Amino acid sequence: MSINTVYKLLNRRPIIHLVFWLLFVFSGSFIFSYQQSFPYVFYLMNFLVHLPVFLLFTYGVIYFLVPVFLFRRAYWQFFLSLAITAGIAALVRILIGRYVYYSLFIPKVLHPKIWFNVDIFFLNLIWILGPVILFAMFKYYKNYMNTQTLANEAERKQLATELQVLKAQLNPHFLFNTFNNLYVLALQKSDKTPVVISKISDLFHYILYECNTNEVPVSKEIKLIEDYIQLEELRYSDRLTITFKKEIDNPECLIPPMLLYTFIENCFKHGCSPDPGSPWINLVIKVRQNSFEFEATNSIPKSNCQDTKVDGGVGLSNIKRRLELIYPENHELVIRKENCKFFVRLVIQKNCSKNQNLNG
């Protein structure tokens, strides 16, 4: 921020206050002059003579009575103090009118016969309270807008921080399961171990260099899924059947990194691993101009078919929270378990047009 900008900000409030009081004096003088058909200059002098009373009372209420009593919820002290100070200010205004304004600017023949009664007092009281009400409306509306702006900014920062925490939880979860696969093959002294290490290296590269951005092209997420599937196929050999259908209008459509991995992992962890038979997994990804769609269906061992409880652990809870933070009202996630099948469907409404800017 430049010195000139700071200077402008520091001097903005006095200018606003000056404009407020100029409008109050000149507009009030004009309205009274027009209604009473009396020369404008006399009413202008009237407002100028009484201006110090308006200033002292208004700023005394706004910057002393309000913070000392009202903000601290001392309501009866506030209204009692307001009534007393307003009454005093009204009396002072009457005295200034009689001994200053009329004495200096108004011919004696035009002086009122009655200087004080209940009606005159309440009329002056209304005039004293008027600027306070107007000033308070502008001031506290401005403060309210500033507070809302700060609250929104704090909420955005909180959501961004929470999202980073969720991503930090996701990656170690991924690493744990991947190393577990490698450990099993190493115990078996499998010839596939070097291939697995190569695939894991590719996956680590993706995590280290691709997952630091908010979004990645869907083509990279598909490559991650394909590498992970190849790792799992090495473990299951021919007894696992996987179909992966892709209908991609735009491979550069952007989605959050590792968005789909948890769903794929659950297909193996809760569907294939406990199934000694012939498990299967069907995956579908569709990218259209205004939407991203993902479906995953996997078989469930017959021993677990009766259990309809959906339990995805930490990974599934994290992915739900990520979707709530990134696409709060633009996504639909369906997860159900029935007929010995586990089904997941995710739809994200977003612009995936072919001329999409990859930099977000």
Phi, psi and omega in degrees: 000129183283164179296323179296321179295316178299318180298318179296319180295320181293330183261004182288318184297313178301324180294317179298317179296318180297316179298318179302311184288327175296317178296319180299313183291309187287321179289319178298318178298318181294316182298314180294320179297320181291318182290321185267355182053047181236150184307136184301322187298328180291320178288326176298316178295325178301312180294321181293321179295322182271357184302318179303325178294316178301315183296310182298315182292314183298309182289331175296319179290311187292317188257356177236298184297317182296306180293326184286320185249306188293314181294337179265009177064027172269074192292315184291326175295323180295309184291326176294314178297321179296316180297317181294311182293325178293319178297317178296316180297322179295318178296318178297321179297321178297316181294319178296321179298318183286312190265350179243298186296304183293324181293326186265329192239344185245129176303147186298331181295338181262005179291144179291153179281329180245124181265338183211130168202182184298318181297316180296320181297312182291328175297315177293326178297317178298317180295326178292318183283335183305304180300325179298315181297313179297313182298317180295322179300311180294315185295312187279339169292317177298315178298321179297316179295320178296318179297318178297319179298315179295321180295318178296319179296318178296321179294319178297318179294321179296317179295319179297318179295317180297322179296319178296322178296318179296320178294321179295327176287328184290314186296313175301326177298317178297314182297319181301312183291325180291315178295329178297319177298316180296321181298318180298316180293324179294320177297325180280354184052045184285144175291348180279353185303314178301322179295319179296318179299321178297317179294319179298322177300318178296320180293319177298320178300319179297315181296317185287323190248346182251330187278000178279349179265161180288328182218152176226157176298145182298335178298325179288323176295323178295320178297320177299315181297316181296320178295319180293319178298319179297324176297316181290324180296329177298328182279325185265344181058226189274352184279354180254133177248123181233131171241135182228104183259132182232126174236091190246110174284327183219102180295344181267008175300133187267135174221161178297143181294145179059029181290324188260349188301318183300319179295318180295316180300318180296328177302319180280316188292316185258347181253308187274316187303313182276004185260110180281352183272235182238082181290159179219155179220132175241125181238140178222130173234128178234130176237114177246180186301320185240019181199155172238130183232140178221136176226139176222126178231133179221155178287156177237137177304144183302333180291341182251005186295327184284341181275110182266003181289132178266117181228104180255001178068202183297320183300314181291322177298319179295317183292325176296317180293320177301317180295321178296324181282320186274318182234068188302326182231013185237026178218157176225123181238121179242126178228123179212160184226112183199154176052043179059031177223148174246126187235134175230133175225126179235127177235127177240123177274112180202165181278111177243034181297159187288341179262026183294142178280121183289342180276005178076000000 
